[in-house]
Amino acid sequence: MYKLIACDLDETLLALDNTVSKKNIEAIQAADKLGVKFVLSTGRGYATVQKTLKEIGLYDKADEYVITFNGGAVVENKDNQLLYFKPITFDFASEMYKKGTEYDIGMHVYTKEEVYVYNLFEEERKHLETKMEVIEIFEDNIDFLKGQEIVKILYMNTDVSYLNEIEKEVAHMTEDSDVSYSSNRYLEFNAKGVNKGSALAFLAEHLDIAIDETIAIGDNYNDLAMLETAGLSVGVQNMVPALKEKVDYVSKASHEEDAIHEVIEKFILIQ
């Protein structure tokens, strides 16, 4: 039997209005009663997922966990205790930020508690308003963050082909980092070896759960390492089409149609 489900947040668990459906909540709680851990696995910081944890009944609970910052941190929900944390260097963050000012993009800079956003397009402002609070910045450098731990930096543009070109142009700068895409708008830069897959492996080992006893559910490229690591890989119907052939199962439902309920019912509840 599977003992742990690692589930992406945006475009996977959450509907477009940033809420969890009643059927998804019921399925998560039914799995919890069977002792199956439900672990949010997200590119967001842990401070921004507390509302969702309250919705699904896992807020501030001991021995329940969240994978955040694309695997940059693993956190126990009780008092947000860090079990694992791997930031990027300030020099790398600063270099990527300065380079980013040369492009027609927005940028997010993530510290443990805050998200700073440069060049906040109006469309991006609307996209974020139900997801997280951000601090808008206008400086052409991030010297004001010296001394703080920066977990990741990302470039934002809804033209993914444009981000693809940028990724190629900055490749010489990112050889010692982990690069991924999410939400069909973000090009993300974490520390080398940091991804949702390595974080899932860390958490499974911490909990003495065999990796074959884990399920990963996702929709986008920043979920790929997690999907490849888990014992069972699941994509929601709305996942990036190119990834569907890489997973063991694709749900019939999308993130707007109770996909997580479908997965839990099929692989946990009906045995």
VENZIHU-V204521 format. One record per residue. N is the residue number from 1. RES is the residue in one small letter. PHI is phi in radians with two decimals (* if undefined). PSI is psi in radians with two decimals (* if undefined). Layout:
n:N res:RES phi:PHI psi:PSI
n:N res:RES phi:PHI psi:PSI
This chain:
n:1 res:m phi:* psi:2.51
n:2 res:y phi:-1.28 psi:2.46
n:3 res:k phi:-2.00 psi:-0.22
n:4 res:l phi:-2.57 psi:2.32
n:5 res:i phi:-2.03 psi:2.08
n:6 res:a phi:-1.76 psi:2.07
n:7 res:c phi:-2.19 psi:2.21
n:8 res:d phi:-1.07 psi:2.79
n:9 res:l phi:-1.72 psi:-1.33
n:10 res:d phi:-1.22 psi:2.33
n:11 res:e phi:1.15 psi:0.20
n:12 res:t phi:-2.25 psi:-1.25
n:13 res:l phi:-1.40 psi:-0.71
n:14 res:l phi:-1.54 psi:2.46
n:15 res:a phi:-1.32 psi:3.05
n:16 res:l phi:-1.09 psi:-0.45
n:17 res:d phi:-1.51 psi:0.20
n:18 res:n phi:1.23 psi:0.46
n:19 res:t phi:-2.04 psi:2.85
n:20 res:v phi:-1.79 psi:2.27
n:21 res:s phi:-1.18 psi:2.76
n:22 res:k phi:-1.04 psi:-0.75
n:23 res:k phi:-1.16 psi:-0.66
n:24 res:n phi:-1.13 psi:-0.74
n:25 res:i phi:-1.08 psi:-0.80
n:26 res:e phi:-1.05 psi:-0.71
n:27 res:a phi:-1.19 psi:-0.74
n:28 res:i phi:-1.08 psi:-0.76
n:29 res:q phi:-1.23 psi:-0.56
n:30 res:a phi:-1.17 psi:-0.70
n:31 res:a phi:-1.14 psi:-0.69
n:32 res:d phi:-1.06 psi:-0.68
n:33 res:k phi:-1.12 psi:-0.43
n:34 res:l phi:-1.53 psi:0.02
n:35 res:g phi:1.53 psi:0.20
n:36 res:v phi:-1.54 psi:2.12
n:37 res:k phi:-1.35 psi:2.36
n:38 res:f phi:-1.94 psi:1.99
n:39 res:v phi:-2.01 psi:2.02
n:40 res:l phi:-1.13 psi:2.37
n:41 res:s phi:-2.30 psi:1.86
n:42 res:t phi:-2.44 psi:2.78
n:43 res:g phi:-1.39 psi:-0.27
n:44 res:r phi:-1.25 psi:2.92
n:45 res:g phi:-1.45 psi:2.78
n:46 res:y phi:-1.13 psi:-0.47
n:47 res:a phi:-1.16 psi:-0.40
n:48 res:t phi:-1.68 psi:0.03
n:49 res:v phi:-1.92 psi:0.11
n:50 res:q phi:-1.11 psi:-0.65
n:51 res:k phi:-1.05 psi:-0.77
n:52 res:t phi:-1.16 psi:-0.70
n:53 res:l phi:-1.06 psi:-0.65
n:54 res:k phi:-1.14 psi:-0.73
n:55 res:e phi:-1.04 psi:-0.71
n:56 res:i phi:-1.65 psi:0.04
n:57 res:g phi:1.46 psi:0.38
n:58 res:l phi:-2.05 psi:0.19
n:59 res:y phi:-1.15 psi:2.28
n:60 res:d phi:0.99 psi:0.54
n:61 res:k phi:-1.68 psi:2.37
n:62 res:a phi:-1.22 psi:2.60
n:63 res:d phi:1.07 psi:0.47
n:64 res:e phi:-2.23 psi:2.62
n:65 res:y phi:-2.45 psi:2.82
n:66 res:v phi:-2.38 psi:2.39
n:67 res:i phi:-1.75 psi:2.13
n:68 res:t phi:-2.25 psi:3.00
n:69 res:f phi:0.95 psi:0.66
n:70 res:n phi:1.08 psi:0.44
n:71 res:g phi:1.78 psi:0.02
n:72 res:g phi:-1.21 psi:-0.32
n:73 res:a phi:-2.58 psi:2.53
n:74 res:v phi:-2.09 psi:2.22
n:75 res:v phi:-2.24 psi:2.35
n:76 res:e phi:-1.42 psi:2.35
n:77 res:n phi:-1.08 psi:-0.61
n:78 res:k phi:-1.14 psi:1.96
n:79 res:d phi:1.08 psi:0.31
n:80 res:n phi:0.86 psi:0.93
n:81 res:q phi:-1.41 psi:2.16
n:82 res:l phi:-1.32 psi:2.16
n:83 res:l phi:-1.68 psi:-0.52
n:84 res:y phi:-2.62 psi:2.41
n:85 res:f phi:-2.67 psi:2.19
n:86 res:k phi:-2.39 psi:1.77
n:87 res:p phi:-1.46 psi:3.02
n:88 res:i phi:-1.59 psi:2.87
n:89 res:t phi:-1.34 psi:2.69
n:90 res:f phi:-1.10 psi:-0.68
n:91 res:d phi:-1.05 psi:-0.74
n:92 res:f phi:-1.16 psi:-0.78
n:93 res:a phi:-1.04 psi:-0.75
n:94 res:s phi:-1.14 psi:-0.75
n:95 res:e phi:-1.11 psi:-0.78
n:96 res:m phi:-1.21 psi:-0.59
n:97 res:y phi:-1.15 psi:-0.84
n:98 res:k phi:-1.09 psi:-0.68
n:99 res:k phi:-1.13 psi:-0.67
n:100 res:g phi:-1.10 psi:-0.49
n:101 res:t phi:-1.18 psi:-0.21
n:102 res:e phi:-1.45 psi:-0.18
n:103 res:y phi:-1.97 psi:2.88
n:104 res:d phi:-1.51 psi:1.26
n:105 res:i phi:-2.45 psi:2.86
n:106 res:g phi:-1.71 psi:2.86
n:107 res:m phi:-2.38 psi:2.48
n:108 res:h phi:-2.00 psi:2.36
n:109 res:v phi:-2.10 psi:2.10
n:110 res:y phi:-1.81 psi:2.09
n:111 res:t phi:-1.73 psi:-3.11
n:112 res:k phi:-0.98 psi:-0.70
n:113 res:e phi:-1.97 psi:-0.36
n:114 res:e phi:-2.19 psi:2.76
n:115 res:v phi:-2.17 psi:2.06
n:116 res:y phi:-1.76 psi:2.31
n:117 res:v phi:-2.16 psi:2.20
n:118 res:y phi:-1.81 psi:2.44
n:119 res:n phi:1.00 psi:1.10
n:120 res:l phi:-1.43 psi:1.66
n:121 res:f phi:-1.04 psi:2.63
n:122 res:e phi:-1.07 psi:-0.68
n:123 res:e phi:-1.11 psi:-0.66
n:124 res:e phi:-1.24 psi:-0.61
n:125 res:r phi:-1.05 psi:-0.76
n:126 res:k phi:-1.17 psi:-0.67
n:127 res:h phi:-1.09 psi:-0.62
n:128 res:l phi:-1.56 psi:-0.30
n:129 res:e phi:-1.08 psi:-0.51
n:130 res:t phi:-1.71 psi:-0.03
n:131 res:k phi:-1.77 psi:-0.78
n:132 res:m phi:-2.85 psi:2.73
n:133 res:e phi:-1.52 psi:2.39
n:134 res:v phi:-2.24 psi:2.85
n:135 res:i phi:-1.94 psi:2.02
n:136 res:e phi:-1.36 psi:2.34
n:137 res:i phi:-2.22 psi:2.78
n:138 res:f phi:-2.28 psi:-0.07
n:139 res:e phi:-1.20 psi:2.67
n:140 res:d phi:-1.60 psi:0.22
n:141 res:n phi:-2.63 psi:2.94
n:142 res:i phi:-2.06 psi:0.59
n:143 res:d phi:-1.02 psi:-0.46
n:144 res:f phi:-1.17 psi:-0.21
n:145 res:l phi:-1.74 psi:0.09
n:146 res:k phi:-1.00 psi:2.36
n:147 res:g phi:1.63 psi:-0.24
n:148 res:q phi:-1.69 psi:2.64
n:149 res:e phi:-1.48 psi:2.15
n:150 res:i phi:-1.82 psi:2.19
n:151 res:v phi:-1.52 psi:-0.70
n:152 res:k phi:-2.82 psi:2.90
n:153 res:i phi:-2.36 psi:2.55
n:154 res:l phi:-2.42 psi:2.71
n:155 res:y phi:-1.81 psi:2.46
n:156 res:m phi:-2.17 psi:2.27
n:157 res:n phi:-2.84 psi:2.42
n:158 res:t phi:-1.34 psi:-0.14
n:159 res:d phi:-1.58 psi:1.66
n:160 res:v phi:-1.15 psi:-0.55
n:161 res:s phi:-1.11 psi:-0.59
n:162 res:y phi:-1.15 psi:-0.73
n:163 res:l phi:-1.11 psi:-0.65
n:164 res:n phi:-1.03 psi:-0.73
n:165 res:e phi:-1.17 psi:-0.72
n:166 res:i phi:-1.08 psi:-0.76
n:167 res:e phi:-0.97 psi:-0.73
n:168 res:k phi:-1.14 psi:-0.71
n:169 res:e phi:-1.21 psi:-0.51
n:170 res:v phi:-1.76 psi:0.14
n:171 res:a phi:-0.97 psi:-0.63
n:172 res:h phi:-1.18 psi:-0.31
n:173 res:m phi:-1.64 psi:-0.26
n:174 res:t phi:-2.01 psi:0.32
n:175 res:e phi:-1.09 psi:-0.49
n:176 res:d phi:-1.85 psi:0.59
n:177 res:s phi:-2.42 psi:2.91
n:178 res:d phi:-1.77 psi:2.17
n:179 res:v phi:-2.00 psi:2.35
n:180 res:s phi:-2.62 psi:2.99
n:181 res:y phi:-2.11 psi:2.64
n:182 res:s phi:-2.66 psi:2.72
n:183 res:s phi:0.95 psi:0.33
n:184 res:n phi:0.94 psi:0.57
n:185 res:r phi:-2.75 psi:-0.14
n:186 res:y phi:-2.12 psi:2.34
n:187 res:l phi:-1.92 psi:1.99
n:188 res:e phi:-1.96 psi:2.52
n:189 res:f phi:-2.21 psi:1.99
n:190 res:n phi:-1.99 psi:3.06
n:191 res:a phi:-1.14 psi:2.69
n:192 res:k phi:-0.97 psi:2.31
n:193 res:g phi:1.46 psi:-0.04
n:194 res:v phi:-1.63 psi:2.06
n:195 res:n phi:-2.81 psi:3.00
n:196 res:k phi:-1.15 psi:-0.48
n:197 res:g phi:-1.20 psi:-0.81
n:198 res:s phi:-1.15 psi:-0.60
n:199 res:a phi:-1.20 psi:-0.68
n:200 res:l phi:-1.10 psi:-0.76
n:201 res:a phi:-1.08 psi:-0.73
n:202 res:f phi:-1.07 psi:-0.82
n:203 res:l phi:-1.18 psi:-0.71
n:204 res:a phi:-1.05 psi:-0.76
n:205 res:e phi:-1.13 psi:-0.73
n:206 res:h phi:-1.02 psi:-0.63
n:207 res:l phi:-1.64 psi:0.04
n:208 res:d phi:1.02 psi:0.76
n:209 res:i phi:-1.93 psi:2.24
n:210 res:a phi:-1.13 psi:2.46
n:211 res:i phi:-1.07 psi:-0.49
n:212 res:d phi:-1.17 psi:-0.26
n:213 res:e phi:-1.71 psi:0.33
n:214 res:t phi:-2.01 psi:2.63
n:215 res:i phi:-2.09 psi:2.39
n:216 res:a phi:-2.06 psi:2.37
n:217 res:i phi:-2.19 psi:2.24
n:218 res:g phi:-2.73 psi:-3.04
n:219 res:d phi:-2.47 psi:-0.23
n:220 res:n phi:-2.46 psi:3.12
n:221 res:y phi:-1.11 psi:-0.52
n:222 res:n phi:-1.29 psi:-0.10
n:223 res:d phi:-1.63 psi:-0.17
n:224 res:l phi:-1.05 psi:-0.80
n:225 res:a phi:-1.06 psi:-0.66
n:226 res:m phi:-1.17 psi:-0.74
n:227 res:l phi:-1.12 psi:-0.66
n:228 res:e phi:-1.29 psi:-0.43
n:229 res:t phi:-1.47 psi:-0.68
n:230 res:a phi:-1.16 psi:2.78
n:231 res:g phi:-1.15 psi:-0.62
n:232 res:l phi:-2.30 psi:2.20
n:233 res:s phi:-1.86 psi:2.29
n:234 res:v phi:-2.27 psi:2.32
n:235 res:g phi:-1.94 psi:2.48
n:236 res:v phi:-1.37 psi:2.78
n:237 res:q phi:-0.99 psi:-0.56
n:238 res:n phi:-1.52 psi:0.22
n:239 res:m phi:-1.14 psi:2.83
n:240 res:v phi:-0.92 psi:2.13
n:241 res:p phi:-0.91 psi:-0.66
n:242 res:a phi:-1.13 psi:-0.32
n:243 res:l phi:-1.59 psi:-0.21
n:244 res:k phi:-1.07 psi:-0.58
n:245 res:e phi:-1.33 psi:-0.13
n:246 res:k phi:-1.69 psi:-0.07
n:247 res:v phi:-1.94 psi:2.82
n:248 res:d phi:-1.34 psi:-0.52
n:249 res:y phi:-2.62 psi:2.41
n:250 res:v phi:-2.01 psi:2.18
n:251 res:s phi:-1.15 psi:2.63
n:252 res:k phi:-1.28 psi:-0.49
n:253 res:a phi:-1.63 psi:2.65
n:254 res:s phi:-1.62 psi:-3.12
n:255 res:h phi:-1.17 psi:-0.27
n:256 res:e phi:-1.59 psi:-0.03
n:257 res:e phi:-2.26 psi:0.64
n:258 res:d phi:1.12 psi:0.74
n:259 res:a phi:-1.05 psi:-0.65
n:260 res:i phi:-1.21 psi:-0.64
n:261 res:h phi:-1.02 psi:-0.79
n:262 res:e phi:-1.03 psi:-0.80
n:263 res:v phi:-1.17 psi:-0.81
n:264 res:i phi:-1.13 psi:-0.73
n:265 res:e phi:-1.09 psi:-0.74
n:266 res:k phi:-1.25 psi:-0.72
n:267 res:f phi:-1.87 psi:-0.21
n:268 res:i phi:-2.07 psi:-0.90
n:269 res:l phi:-1.44 psi:-0.61
n:270 res:i phi:-1.78 psi:1.65
n:271 res:q phi:-2.22 psi:*
